[in-house]
Amino acid sequence: NKGDAVRDILHETGATSSTASILFVGDDVTDEDAFVALRPIPGAVTARVGEPTTQSAARYSLDDTRAVRELLQTLVNPRT
């Protein structure tokens, strides 16, 4: 599942350190395992795309793909 895949990637890359930046965005029930796997990682940001639900393990929600694009653009080109 995606949770196992995320854990493997984190282990292989050493991304569990406090200096790592982790962003996982998903819109499907299959993404929930990844949201759960990332919860204990300090600084990991998880966001569910679509209707907000209290049943999601993601910390944040984004309305649609346009909101995802805006988030990524902000991260790449922050306003100073």
C-alpha positions in Angstrom: 0.0 0.0 0.0 1.0 3.6 -0.2 1.9 3.8 3.5 4.5 1.0 3.1 5.8 2.7 0.0 6.2 6.0 1.8 8.0 4.4 4.7 10.4 2.6 2.3 11.1 5.9 0.5 11.7 7.7 3.8 14.0 5.0 5.0 16.0 4.8 1.7 16.4 8.6 1.4 16.9 9.4 5.1 14.0 11.8 4.8 12.9 11.3 8.4 15.5 13.8 9.6 14.4 17.1 11.0 15.9 18.9 7.9 13.7 17.0 5.4 10.7 18.6 3.7 7.9 16.2 3.1 4.6 17.0 1.2 2.1 14.3 0.3 -1.1 15.3 -1.5 -3.8 12.7 -2.3 -7.4 12.5 -3.4 -8.2 8.9 -2.9 -8.9 6.4 -0.1 -5.7 4.6 -1.1 -3.8 7.7 0.0 -5.0 7.3 3.6 -2.2 4.8 4.4 0.4 7.4 3.4 -1.3 10.1 5.5 -1.1 7.8 8.5 2.5 6.8 7.8 3.5 10.5 7.7 1.7 11.6 10.9 4.6 10.9 13.2 7.2 12.6 11.0 7.8 16.2 12.3 7.2 18.8 9.7 5.5 16.4 7.2 2.6 18.0 5.5 -0.3 15.9 4.2 -3.3 17.3 2.3 -6.4 15.6 1.0 -7.8 17.0 -2.2 -11.6 17.2 -2.4 -14.4 17.4 0.0 -13.1 17.8 3.6 -13.8 14.8 5.8 -13.3 14.1 9.4 -12.4 10.5 8.5 -9.2 11.5 6.6 -5.8 11.2 8.4 -4.5 14.1 6.3 -3.7 17.3 8.4 -5.1 19.7 5.7 -7.5 19.7 2.9 -7.4 21.4 -0.5 -10.6 22.0 -2.5 -9.4 20.9 -5.9 -6.4 20.6 -8.3 -6.3 24.3 -8.8 -5.6 24.7 -5.0 -2.8 22.1 -5.3 -1.3 24.1 -8.1 -1.5 27.3 -6.1 0.2 25.6 -3.1 3.0 24.3 -5.2 3.5 27.6 -6.9 3.7 29.3 -3.5 6.3 26.8 -2.3 8.4 27.2 -5.4 8.1 31.0 -5.7 7.3 32.4 -2.2 6.4 36.1 -2.1 9.0 38.1 -0.3 
